[in-house]
Amino acid sequence: MQYRTLGRTGVQVSSLALGAMNFGRIGRTTQDEVTAIVDAALEGGINVIDTADAYSGGESEELVGKAIAGRRDDIVLATKASLPMGDERNRQGSSRRWLVTELDNSLRRLGVDHVDLYQIHRWDPSTDDEETLSALTDLQRAGKIRYFGSSTFPAYRIVQAQWAAREYHLRRYVTEQPSYSILQRGIETHVLPVTEQYGLGVLAWSPLASGWLSGAIREGKDITTSRSTFMPQRFDTAIPANRAKLDAVEQLAKVADEAGLTLIQLALGFVTAHPAVTTALIGPRTLDHLRSQLAAADTVLAADVLDAIDAVVAPGTDLAAHEKNDTPPALLDPALRRR
């Protein structure tokens, strides 16, 4: 396992981090299974666990909390808030009212008195940066969080938040958690240059592109991954973007074979090779998944392999741009682009 400094915090983190989205009903995992995965991850050198309140409605945090009991101090523990937690309209977003309440809920579910990294899961266009940053600053001063960061923010919102922190003399986001993989490279154009400029740590999620780069999705094989069962439109190869992903996967599999690597090693090695990326978040649903991903912990891709990847998917290119989660609201709602 390699270790890097998380932004400018001085905290040392593993180049692979354990993402907990599949813990609970989303991944149909039990407490025993989660504990076994956490045990194996820690034994393999991972020291970061990333979860969120919205993962299985809080169940992921509860499972993680029980799995890490008695060894909290050995783990860089991260969670997130802002996605809806029920039907009530104020149980979401990044207002002071909600963040103060929901952090306490997360701490209770995790069974801890603080988290190391508290992240705003998605940019909330209805809440001012000063409102959010002042609440996070106060929570940090109260000792409930050590650091805070953003997740899947557009580049211009990352810049705006950095400006707001300076303007209002508040603590700033020190990390960003974007989606990044060989198949979705758009953040290389705007987001990663910005994170480098501001010295942010980067925790890249979905480095296996929702399973497309796991080796389980290949030409001529039925797609039966867990993710495909509840997101079928993202795996229907009759859709041009999905067809493009499958064609790229076949070419990347050849690149991996020629380099003596698995497709997973190629995919994770690519993400962790970027100088702006601190750690790649893996989200195993089973122990076998974890072991296959831990095999990439010490993978370092040679320059010719990285060049071959660039020839398959050009730098800065998203093969499925419509799947991005940082699209400005005005591109999604026509009413916002019309007077």
C-alpha positions as CSV (number, residue, x, y, z in Angstrom):
1,M,0.0,0.0,0.0
2,Q,1.2,3.5,-0.8
3,Y,0.5,6.5,1.5
4,R,0.0,10.1,0.5
5,T,-0.6,13.4,2.4
6,L,-4.3,14.4,2.3
7,G,-4.0,17.9,0.7
8,R,-2.2,20.2,3.1
9,T,-3.6,18.6,6.3
10,G,-0.5,16.5,7.1
11,V,-2.7,13.5,7.5
12,Q,-1.3,10.3,5.9
13,V,-3.8,8.3,4.0
14,S,-3.7,5.1,2.0
15,S,-3.8,5.3,-1.8
16,L,-6.9,3.1,-1.8
17,A,-9.7,3.9,0.6
18,L,-12.7,1.8,1.6
19,G,-16.0,3.2,0.4
20,A,-19.1,2.0,2.3
21,M,-21.9,2.7,-0.1
22,N,-22.6,-1.0,-0.5
23,F,-22.9,-1.6,3.2
24,G,-26.5,-2.3,4.2
25,R,-29.5,-2.8,2.0
26,I,-28.0,-1.3,-1.1
27,G,-25.4,-4.0,-1.3
28,R,-27.4,-6.6,0.7
29,T,-24.5,-6.9,3.2
30,T,-24.9,-8.1,6.8
31,Q,-23.0,-6.9,9.8
32,D,-20.7,-10.0,9.7
33,E,-19.9,-9.4,6.1
34,V,-19.2,-5.7,6.7
35,T,-16.9,-6.5,9.6
36,A,-15.0,-9.1,7.6
37,I,-14.5,-6.5,4.8
38,V,-13.3,-3.8,7.2
39,D,-11.0,-6.3,8.9
40,A,-9.4,-7.4,5.6
41,A,-9.2,-3.8,4.4
42,L,-7.3,-2.6,7.5
43,E,-5.1,-5.7,7.3
44,G,-4.3,-4.8,3.7
45,G,-3.1,-1.3,4.7
46,I,-6.2,0.8,4.1
47,N,-6.6,3.4,6.8
48,V,-9.5,5.5,5.3
49,I,-13.2,4.5,5.5
50,D,-15.7,6.8,3.8
51,T,-19.4,6.5,4.3
52,A,-22.5,8.9,4.2
53,D,-25.7,9.4,6.0
54,A,-27.7,8.7,2.8
55,Y,-26.1,5.3,2.2
56,S,-29.0,2.9,3.0
57,G,-30.7,5.6,5.0
58,G,-28.0,5.6,7.7
59,E,-27.6,1.8,7.9
60,S,-24.1,2.1,6.4
61,E,-22.9,4.4,9.2
62,E,-24.3,2.0,11.8
63,L,-22.6,-1.0,10.2
64,V,-19.3,0.8,9.9
65,G,-19.6,2.0,13.5
66,K,-19.9,-1.5,14.8
67,A,-17.1,-2.8,12.6
68,I,-14.6,-0.2,13.8
69,A,-15.5,-0.4,17.5
70,G,-12.3,-0.5,19.6
71,R,-10.0,0.7,16.9
72,R,-11.4,4.1,16.0
73,D,-8.0,5.9,16.5
74,D,-6.4,3.8,13.7
75,I,-8.8,5.0,11.1
76,V,-9.3,8.2,9.1
77,L,-13.1,8.2,9.3
78,A,-15.1,10.2,6.8
79,T,-18.8,10.7,6.2
80,K,-21.1,13.0,4.3
81,A,-24.4,14.9,4.5
82,S,-26.8,17.0,2.3
83,L,-28.7,14.3,0.3
84,P,-32.3,13.8,1.4
85,M,-32.8,11.8,4.6
86,G,-36.6,11.3,4.4
87,D,-39.5,13.2,3.0
88,E,-39.5,16.3,5.2
89,R,-38.2,19.2,3.1
90,N,-35.6,20.4,5.6
91,R,-34.0,17.0,6.2
92,Q,-31.5,17.7,3.4
93,G,-29.2,20.4,2.1
94,S,-26.3,22.3,3.6
95,S,-28.0,24.8,5.9
96,R,-26.7,25.3,9.4
97,R,-30.0,23.9,10.8
98,W,-29.6,20.6,9.0
99,L,-25.8,20.1,9.2
100,V,-25.7,20.6,13.0
101,T,-28.6,18.2,13.5
102,E,-27.4,15.6,11.0
103,L,-23.8,15.5,12.2
104,D,-25.1,14.5,15.6
105,N,-27.2,11.8,14.0
106,S,-24.1,10.5,12.1
107,L,-22.0,10.5,15.2
108,R,-24.7,8.5,17.0
109,R,-25.0,6.0,14.2
110,L,-21.2,5.6,14.0
111,G,-20.8,5.4,17.7
112,V,-18.0,8.0,17.8
113,D,-17.5,11.5,19.2
114,H,-16.0,13.0,16.1
115,V,-15.3,12.3,12.4
116,D,-12.0,13.1,10.7
117,L,-13.6,14.4,7.5
118,Y,-17.1,15.7,7.1
119,Q,-18.1,16.3,3.4
120,I,-21.0,18.1,1.7
121,H,-22.3,15.3,-0.5
122,R,-23.5,17.6,-3.3
123,W,-23.5,21.3,-3.8
124,D,-26.7,22.9,-2.5
125,P,-27.7,25.8,-4.8
126,S,-30.3,27.1,-2.3
127,T,-27.7,27.7,0.4
128,D,-25.1,30.4,0.6
129,D,-21.5,29.4,1.0
130,E,-21.1,31.6,4.1
131,E,-24.0,29.7,5.8
132,T,-22.5,26.3,5.1
133,L,-18.9,27.2,5.9
134,S,-19.7,29.1,9.1
135,A,-21.6,26.0,10.3
136,L,-18.8,23.7,9.4
137,T,-16.2,26.0,11.0
138,D,-18.2,26.0,14.3
139,L,-18.5,22.2,14.2
140,Q,-14.8,22.0,13.7
141,R,-14.1,24.3,16.6
142,A,-16.4,22.3,18.7
143,G,-14.2,19.2,18.1
144,K,-16.9,17.2,16.3
145,I,-15.1,17.2,13.0
146,R,-11.4,17.5,12.3
147,Y,-11.6,18.7,8.6
148,F,-14.3,19.3,6.1
149,G,-14.6,18.9,2.3
150,S,-16.9,19.0,-0.7
151,S,-18.0,16.1,-2.9
152,T,-18.8,16.3,-6.7
153,F,-18.7,20.1,-6.8
154,P,-18.3,21.8,-10.2
155,A,-15.0,23.5,-10.5
156,Y,-16.5,27.0,-10.3
157,R,-18.2,26.1,-7.0
158,I,-14.9,24.9,-5.6
159,V,-13.4,28.2,-6.4
160,Q,-16.3,30.2,-5.1
161,A,-16.2,28.3,-1.8
162,Q,-12.5,29.0,-1.4
163,W,-13.1,32.7,-2.1
164,A,-16.0,32.8,0.5
165,A,-13.8,31.2,3.2
166,R,-11.2,33.9,2.7
167,E,-13.8,36.7,2.4
168,Y,-15.6,35.8,5.6
169,H,-12.6,34.6,7.6
170,L,-13.9,31.0,7.8
171,R,-12.2,27.6,7.6
172,R,-12.1,26.2,4.1
173,Y,-12.8,22.9,2.3
174,V,-9.6,20.9,2.3
175,T,-10.8,18.0,0.1
176,E,-12.9,17.3,-2.9
177,Q,-14.5,13.9,-3.7
178,P,-15.2,13.7,-7.5
179,S,-16.1,10.8,-9.7
180,Y,-13.1,9.8,-11.8
181,S,-12.3,6.8,-13.9
182,I,-10.8,5.9,-17.3
183,L,-14.2,6.1,-18.8
184,Q,-15.1,9.4,-17.1
185,R,-12.2,11.8,-17.4
186,G,-14.0,15.1,-17.7
187,I,-12.7,16.4,-14.3
188,E,-9.2,16.5,-15.8
189,T,-10.3,19.6,-17.7
190,H,-11.5,21.8,-14.9
191,V,-11.8,20.2,-11.4
192,L,-8.4,18.6,-11.0
193,P,-6.5,21.7,-12.0
194,V,-8.5,23.7,-9.5
195,T,-7.9,21.2,-6.7
196,E,-4.2,21.3,-7.4
197,Q,-4.2,25.1,-7.4
198,Y,-5.8,25.2,-3.9
199,G,-3.9,22.2,-2.5
200,L,-7.0,20.1,-1.9
201,G,-6.8,16.4,-1.2
202,V,-8.8,14.4,-3.8
203,L,-10.7,11.2,-2.9
204,A,-11.9,9.8,-6.3
205,W,-15.1,7.8,-6.2
206,S,-16.2,5.2,-8.8
207,P,-12.7,4.5,-10.1
208,L,-14.2,1.2,-11.6
209,A,-16.9,3.2,-13.3
210,S,-19.8,1.5,-11.5
211,G,-18.4,-1.9,-12.4
212,W,-17.6,-1.3,-16.0
213,L,-13.9,-1.7,-15.3
214,S,-14.2,-4.6,-12.9
215,G,-13.8,-7.3,-15.6
216,A,-17.4,-8.5,-15.1
217,I,-18.7,-6.6,-18.1
218,R,-17.4,-7.8,-21.4
219,E,-18.6,-8.2,-25.0
220,G,-20.9,-11.2,-25.4
221,K,-21.6,-11.6,-21.7
222,D,-24.8,-10.9,-19.9
223,I,-24.5,-8.0,-17.6
224,T,-25.6,-9.2,-14.2
225,T,-23.7,-6.9,-11.8
226,S,-25.4,-5.7,-8.6
227,R,-25.4,-2.1,-9.9
228,S,-27.1,-3.1,-13.2
229,T,-30.1,-4.4,-11.3
230,F,-31.2,-1.0,-10.0
231,M,-29.6,1.3,-12.7
232,P,-30.4,-0.7,-15.9
233,Q,-30.3,2.4,-18.1
234,R,-26.6,2.8,-17.4
235,F,-25.9,-0.7,-18.7
236,D,-28.2,-1.1,-21.7
237,T,-25.7,-1.5,-24.5
238,A,-28.4,-0.4,-27.0
239,I,-27.7,3.1,-25.7
240,P,-24.9,4.7,-27.7
241,A,-23.0,6.0,-24.6
242,N,-23.0,2.5,-23.1
243,R,-21.9,1.0,-26.3
244,A,-19.0,3.4,-26.4
245,K,-18.1,2.3,-22.8
246,L,-18.2,-1.4,-23.8
247,D,-16.0,-0.8,-26.8
248,A,-13.5,1.0,-24.6
249,V,-13.5,-1.8,-22.1
250,E,-12.6,-4.3,-24.7
251,Q,-9.7,-2.2,-25.9
252,L,-8.6,-1.5,-22.3
253,A,-8.7,-5.2,-21.5
254,K,-6.1,-5.7,-24.2
255,V,-3.9,-3.0,-22.8
256,A,-4.2,-4.7,-19.4
257,D,-3.3,-8.1,-20.8
258,E,-0.3,-6.8,-22.6
259,A,0.9,-5.1,-19.4
260,G,0.4,-8.3,-17.3
261,L,-2.3,-6.7,-15.3
262,T,-6.0,-7.3,-14.5
263,L,-8.5,-4.7,-15.7
264,I,-9.0,-3.7,-12.1
265,Q,-5.3,-3.1,-11.6
266,L,-5.2,-1.0,-14.8
267,A,-8.3,1.0,-13.7
268,L,-7.1,1.7,-10.1
269,G,-3.5,2.3,-11.2
270,F,-4.7,4.9,-13.7
271,V,-6.7,6.9,-11.1
272,T,-4.0,6.8,-8.4
273,A,-1.3,7.8,-11.0
274,H,-2.8,11.3,-11.5
275,P,-0.7,13.8,-9.4
276,A,-3.9,15.5,-8.2
277,V,-5.5,12.4,-6.8
278,T,-4.8,11.4,-3.2
279,T,-6.8,8.2,-2.9
280,A,-9.2,6.0,-4.9
281,L,-12.4,5.0,-3.2
282,I,-13.1,1.3,-3.7
283,G,-16.6,0.0,-2.9
284,P,-16.5,-3.8,-2.5
285,R,-19.7,-5.7,-1.8
286,T,-17.9,-8.9,-0.9
287,L,-14.6,-10.1,0.4
288,D,-13.7,-11.4,-3.1
289,H,-14.3,-7.9,-4.5
290,L,-12.1,-6.4,-1.9
291,R,-9.2,-8.9,-2.5
292,S,-9.3,-8.3,-6.3
293,Q,-9.1,-4.5,-5.7
294,L,-6.4,-4.7,-3.0
295,A,-4.2,-6.4,-5.6
296,A,-3.9,-3.0,-7.2
297,A,-2.5,-1.3,-4.0
298,D,1.0,-1.3,-5.3
299,T,0.3,-1.0,-9.0
300,V,2.3,1.7,-10.8
301,L,1.6,2.1,-14.5
302,A,4.4,2.7,-16.9
303,A,4.3,5.7,-19.1
304,D,3.6,3.5,-22.2
305,V,0.6,2.0,-20.5
306,L,-0.8,5.4,-19.6
307,D,-0.2,6.5,-23.2
308,A,-2.1,3.4,-24.4
309,I,-5.0,4.4,-22.1
310,D,-5.0,7.9,-23.5
311,A,-5.3,6.4,-27.0
312,V,-8.5,4.6,-26.0
313,V,-10.2,7.4,-24.0
314,A,-8.7,10.9,-24.6
315,P,-7.7,13.0,-21.6
316,G,-10.6,15.2,-20.4
317,T,-13.3,13.0,-22.1
318,D,-16.4,11.7,-20.5
319,L,-17.8,8.7,-22.4
320,A,-21.2,9.2,-20.6
321,A,-21.4,12.9,-20.0
322,H,-25.1,12.7,-19.1
323,E,-24.2,10.6,-16.0
324,K,-22.2,13.3,-14.4
325,N,-23.4,14.5,-11.0
326,D,-22.0,18.1,-11.1
327,T,-24.0,19.5,-14.0
328,P,-25.1,23.1,-13.4
329,P,-28.9,23.2,-12.5
330,A,-29.7,25.4,-15.5
331,L,-28.7,22.6,-17.9
332,L,-31.2,20.3,-16.2
333,D,-34.2,22.6,-15.7
334,P,-35.2,24.7,-18.8
335,A,-37.0,27.2,-16.7
336,L,-33.6,28.3,-15.2
337,R,-32.3,29.3,-18.7
338,R,-35.3,31.4,-19.7
339,R,-36.5,34.8,-18.5
